[in-house]
Amino acid sequence: MSIRNILLGLFFTGFISAAHAQDNCTVDIEATNNMTFSKDEITVPATCSAITVNLKNTGELPAALMGHNLVISKKEDLIGLTNDSFEAGFKNNYVKPNDSRAIVVSKVIGGGESTSVTFKTDLFNKEDEYVFFCASPGHWSIMQGKFKLVQ
């Protein structure tokens, strides 16, 4: 029996709690060459004072050809940000510098690469709707989802 199978067995029988398996304030998400994210919703407890999102590009192409990033904004700002992505350019992770509409912006990464971004939850309020998306030009139309802080 492999170590992996033993650990999985312990996890599912309750010897290792889910809280220890993954921090509730940390989210792992993957992006692919097929222009998809592995999740269509990121839900994090509002009790977290800060959140870390770990993004992994599972594709094989370099960032300049099929790079992905993760941006979080108010839903109402999605179109404006994505309309400006081409002009912002690769060197700015497809978001204009100091654009207040972008609450969170990760680095654009290529195939096999990973990046993390940590941000405070006090940047969000419960009255607004938030989205996450890839800001690479054209990707946002299918690479997006909901971002929620839940009580």
Number of C-alpha atoms within 10 A of each C-alpha: 5 7 8 9 10 10 13 14 13 13 15 11 10 10 11 14 12 12 8 9 9 11 11 16 17 16 16 14 16 16 25 21 17 12 18 18 24 12 14 17 14 16 14 19 14 17 12 15 11 15 19 16 19 17 24 23 26 17 20 14 16 15 20 13 10 20 27 37 26 28 24 23 23 17 16 13 15 21 12 10 21 22 14 15 20 17 13 19 15 18 11 14 24 25 25 18 10 8 9 10 17 18 17 17 23 21 21 25 23 24 20 14 17 18 15 16 16 15 14 13 16 10 9 16 10 11 6 11 15 21 20 27 26 29 33 25 18 14 19 22 13 14 24 23 19 18 20 19 17 11 8
